[in-house]
Amino acid sequence: MSSNIQISHKPLLTPSLSVVDAEGLSCSGYIEPTNEFITFKGSNYANFDNTFSFYILPDSTVETDPAMALLPTYFDVSAKTTKTAFYTALSASTIDFVSDLSYSYSFTNTQALKSTGPVVMPVLQSFTSGYDFEDGIATIEMTNFVMTAKGSVYAIAREIATITTDPQDEFETIDTPVRAYRTPTHSQINNCVDWNGEAVDACAKAVIANSDNVQLLLKNLKSNTVYIVYYTVANEYPIEPVFSDAIESIEIRVLGAARLLVNGLLILAMLFVCLFV
């Protein structure tokens, strides 16, 4: 989407303005979209199939960017509507995928960094968690996010225990700790490291920019392992994450399909013996 915005950038805006989408990708002044504004090193997930958000940012090196004077040409700021001139410019640039666009609001850098005014801090009300195991590789899944406002969910996964069969009871398992753990900082989550500053096993964020379902995947994990997943939310400001105070966690026990199959066969065998004794 950013590369397409780049096409419309020249006739619509002057080079001093940056157009940034909700993932932080910029297309201003470049042939291809860049991650100029993204500091996050983990995987990014978003769903812009139906709608998306993008932000027009003035030149931060000048006190007043004269290019901002162009906005009234394309938008009725007070009515929060798009003028015909905008769609005419899109047509002239052979862009046909935009069916409707509206002006939502303006905000200052201070408002974004303090999460005040129109740029509010979202609250993560609920989500669904689980894992998938295929070809010896596990993936922790977080999806069905319910948020009070637009924003992002950042998550890291770290191995904290291994799962083995209880030598005293083949139908039970034992969790053997491999490391002590504690809550990391927001900076550590954003940099994909754990509470000791060591690289995590998986790191990802999900951008919640609309009502389309988004999944956050923590990939390439091991089976028969207990993982601690720390997660936090940030507001929608695309230039740098402004995090909420809360950092929460869940534990996910990842069992391999082979172990589940063995245990299942043992249970069936015991039932068979019981039936015929």
N, C-alpha and C positions, 0 to 999 in steps of 0.2 A: 504494500500500500504506500509506503514511503517513497518508493521510486516513482510511482504514479503521481504523487503529490509534487515531486521534483519537476515533472513535466509542466505542471500548472504554475509552478513557483515563479517562473520568469515573467509571464504576462500579468500575473496577479500582484506580485509583491516585489519590492526592491531587494537587492542582495543583502542589505543590512539586517533584514528580518530572518529569523530562523523558524522553520516549521518543524515541529517535533511531535511524533505520535505518542500514544499512551505508553508504549514500551521504552520511550526515550530515544528512538532512532531519529536522526536528523537528516534532512535532505537539502538543507540550505547551503548553497555555494559549492555543492559537490555533484558529480555526475551520478554517483550511486549513493544510496543511503549509508550513513556511517553510524557507529556506536559512540560518537563523540561525547554523548551525554551519559553513557552507561558505564558505571563503575562496577556493577555486579558481574562476577566471573562465572556464576552458575548458569544452569539452563533457564530459559525464559519461555513461559507459556501464556498464550493469549488467544482469544477467539473473536476475530473481527469479521465473521461471515456476514453478519447483517448490519451492524453499526460499529463505528469506531470513533474515538476522540483524538483530536490533534490540537496543538497549542501553537499560537503565533507569539514568538518572543522577540522583543526589540533588542537592539544592539546594547549590550551591557556596558560598553566602553564609553558611551556618550550619555549625557544627562537626559536629553530628550531626543529620541530617534524620530527624525522627520518622516520616516516611512510609515509611522503609525497614522499619519494623516490620511493614508490611503484607505484605511478601514471603512470610513463612512461611504466610500465609493461602492463597496460590495456588501456592506451590512448596515441594517438599521439597528444600531446598538441599543437604543431605548426600547424598541419593540422586539428585539432579539429575533429578527428575521433576516433572511438573505435576499438581497436585491437581484433583479433580473440581470444586472451587469455581471454578476458572479457566474451565473449559468451560461451567459453569452461567452465569457472568457473560457469556461470549461469546454464549450463546444468548439471554440477556435483552437483549443489545444488538443482536440480529438479525444477528450476524456468523456466517456459515456457511462461509467459505472456509478456515478454519484446521482442518486435519485432525489435526495433531500439533504439540506444542510442548514443548521441553525446556529446562531451566535448565542452561547450560553451565558458567559459572564467574563469580566476582566478581574484581574487580581494583581497585587504587588508582590515583589519578591519576599518582602517581610511577611505578608499574609501567608504565603506558601510555606515558608520556613517555620512559622509559628503555628501553622494549621489553623488560621483564623479566617473570618469572613467567609467567602464562597469556597475556599479550599479547606474542607473540614477533615478531621481525623475519623476514618471509618471504624466501626466496631464489627469484629467477626463474630456473628451470632451462632453459626453452626457450620459444620462441614461433615463429609463422610470420609472415613479412612479405611484402608485395607491394603492388601498386597497381592501381586500376581507373580507366579513362579513359572518360568518356561525355559527349557533348554539349560537348566542349571543356573539361571540368573534370575534374581528377584528384583521386583520393582515395587516400592511403596507408593500408594496412590492416595492423594487427597483431592477430593472433588466435591461438587454440589455446594460450593461456598455461598453462604448467605451473609451479605455485608450490608451495613446501614448506608454506605456511600461508596463511590468509586475509590479504588485504591489497589494495593498489591499485598499478596501474602508471600513472605519469605520463609524458607524452611531449610534446615540442615539435618542430616541423619548421621549418627555415629554409633558404631558397634560398642555394646557395653557388656555382652555376655554371649557365650556359646550354648547351644542346646544339645544335650546328649541323652541317650537312653539311660534310665536309672538301672544300674546293675542289679538292684534288689527287686525291681519290678519292671519287666519289659514293656508294660503298658503305660508307664509314666516316664516323664523326662525330667532332667535336671538342668537348671540354668547355672552355668559357671561364669562368674564375673571376670571380665578381662581388663576393665579399667574403672576407676572411680569417676563420677561425673558430677558436674554442677552447671548451673545456668550460665550460658555465655552472654556476652554483651551484644548490643545491637550491631556494633561495629564488627564484631567477630562473625556474626551471622551474615552480614553484608559482604564480608571478605571470604566467606566459605571456609572458615576455620573454627575449631572447637574452643572450649574454655581454656585450653593450654596453648592456643595459637597454632595447633597442628591441623593439617588439612583434614577435612571431614570425608566421610565415605560417599556422600552425595549432597548436592546443593542445588536448589532451584527456587524460582519464584513464579507466581501466577498473577497476571494483570487482570483485575476485575474492572473492566471499563464499560460494561453494559450488562444486559440480562442474559447474554449467551453463556452457557455452561463452560467452565474452564477447568481443566484438570492439571494438577501439579504432580509431576512424577519425579521420584528420587530413584534413579536407575543404577544398574550394575552392582547390585548388592548380593550378599551371600545367603545361602539357605541355612537353616538350623542356627539362626543367629537372632539375638535380641538387639533391637536398635532403639535408641532414644531419639525422638524427632522433636527438635525445638523449632517453634514458629512464632512469627510476629507479623504485624501489619504495618503498612506505611500509607500515607495519603496519596492522592493521585498526582502530585507534583512530579513531572517526568524528568526533571533535571537531576535531582538527587533524592534519595529516599528520606522522608521525614517520618520517623517511626513513632508508633504509640509507645506508651510506657510499658505495656504488658509484654512479657515473653512467656509463652506457655509451652507445654510439652506433652507428648504421648509416647507410650512404649508400644512397639510393634514386634511381636514374636513371629519371625519368618521361618516357617517349617517347609522343608523340601518335600516335593511330591513323592520321592522315593521312600522317605521315612513314613509319610502318611499311608502309603500303600502297604508297607511292611506291617505297621501297626494294625491296619484294617484287616489284613490277612490273618494276623495272629488272633484278633478278636473273633473272626469268622471260624477259625480253627477251634477256638475254645468253645464257641457255641455249638459247633458240630459234635465235639467230644461230650459236652454236657447233655445233648439231646439223645445220644446213643449209649450213655453209661447206665 
